Amino acid sequence: MKYKRRWLIGAALAALCVSAYVAFALRTPSDGLAENGFFCHSGRCCKFCPSGSSDQKAGVAGGAGVLNPLMFIGQAREAYIVAQQNPGLLAQLWCYCGCDRTSGHRSLLDCYRDYHGANCAICSGEALEANQLFNQGSPVEQIRDALRARFGRKS
């Protein structure tokens, strides 16, 4: 009986330690959470973060059904943040990796509605470059041309 109680207490402490570690590991330095609960890499909420979205309540980040960026690390996380913050931009852009044929995607935004964007260097490269150009004030047409020149098939 004495060993059973010790084992249960030890297991409970181990579970508590693991959950605390996971919660701490998934945190970013500023946590980047805007007032409405969306993750903004700028640290402030932008006009593309819809508040009170039903997708947020369902565990999906962003109003366009983008997967939660906190599920990913590195460049993939950054690309999912871009998709979450600016779904209107990515919905206007074509993805050049061929996922339109393999996954039925109709825009670059579709890559971030599933796990495809996390596993494709072309998709993440396009999203990050589009975001950089957008932040510099480039119009959508110019962003399209830049992505086509860099990621489009060279025939």
Protein Blocks (a to p, Z undefined) as FASTA:
>chain_A
ZZmmmmmmmmmmmmmmmmmmmmmmmpcfklopafkopacfklpacfklcghiaklmnopg
cjkopacfklpghjllmmmmmmmmmmmlmmmpccfehpmmmnopabfklmmmmmklmmpm
klmmmmmmmmmmmmnopafklmmmmmmmmmmccZZ
